[in-house]
Amino acid sequence: MKVIAGVGVAAPTGYTEHLRVPDLSFGTYRIPAGGVDGQGPHTEDEVYVVVAGRARIVTPDDAADVAPGSVIFVPAHEEHRFVDVTEDLTVLVFFGPAEYARGPA
């Protein structure tokens, strides 16, 4: 077991990693209202859990509105991006295996 204490508040914008073990990493990603999501595809599978805000997530084949409680799975190598961020967006991000464990994107 690993207890994560004193994680603190994530950076106001961008990604803050809270945990890294070989098979999993976890962090908080924040985009302000009207902000731009500049991320590219990752070499690992991702799960997003929206904890605050509203936006739309788009992939080459789909798009969906997201709000608190939304859970999104993005397979490795799939282009994806949050757009139309109408309220400050905060998402929990889980990578399996850990982000960049398979090398750079």
N, C-alpha and C positions, 0 to 999 in steps of 0.2 A: 504494500500500500504506500501511496505517496500523498501526504497532506499538503495542500497548497495554501499557505497562509501569507498574509500580508501582500497579496497580489497588487493592491493599490488600484488607482484609477488609470485606465488606459490613456494614452496620448489623445488630445482633443481631435486629431485627424490622423488617419493612417492606421497602420497595423502595429499592435503590441503583442508579442508572444508571452504567454504565461507559463507554458509547460512544454518540455521537449523530452521525449524518450524515443528510442529507435523506431517504434511502430506507430507513434502518434505525436502530433503537436497540436496545441490549442492556443488561441489568442482572441483578441477583440479587434474588430475592424470598424472604423468610424469614418463616415463621409458626411460633411455638413450639407444642409439643404442647399440645392443648387450646385453642389460640388461635382467633380468629375472623378469617376473610378478609372484609374489608369492601369489597373492590373491586367496581366496577360494570363494565358493558360498555365497551369501548374502540371508538374509531372506526377502528382499524387491526386487521389480522390479527395474531394472536399465535401463537408457538410456545413451549411450555414444555418444558424438559428437567429432569427430577427428578434431582438429584445426591445428595440425602440425605433421609431421612425417609419417612413413610408417611401417606397421607391418601386422601380420595375427592374426585374432581372431579365436580360436577354442573352440568348445563345443563337447559333446559326439556325437552329430548327424550332425555337420556341421563345416565348416571352410570358411573363407572369407578373402581376402586381404582388408586392410583398408588404407585410405589416407585422406588428408584434405577434409572435406565435408562429409565423411562417417558418417552415423547415425546407431547405433546398439541398438537393444532392447534385453535385457536378462531378462527372467522371474525369479522371486524369486526361489531360491534353485538350479538353473541350474549351473553346473560346467562350467567355462569359463576362458580363459586365453589368453593374448596377447603373441605371439611367433614371432620369426624371426623379431625382431625389427631392421630394417635396417637403419632407420633415427630416431633421437631423437623424441619420441612420446609424444604428449601432447593431452589429451582428457578432455573434460568437462564431468562430471559425475553427473547425476540426479538420486536420489533415491526416490521412492514413496511407502509407506510413508518414513519418514526420516530414514537414515541408522541406523540399530539396534533398530528401534522403536518396532519391533516385537521380540526383544531379540537377544542374540548373535547367530552367525551362527552355 
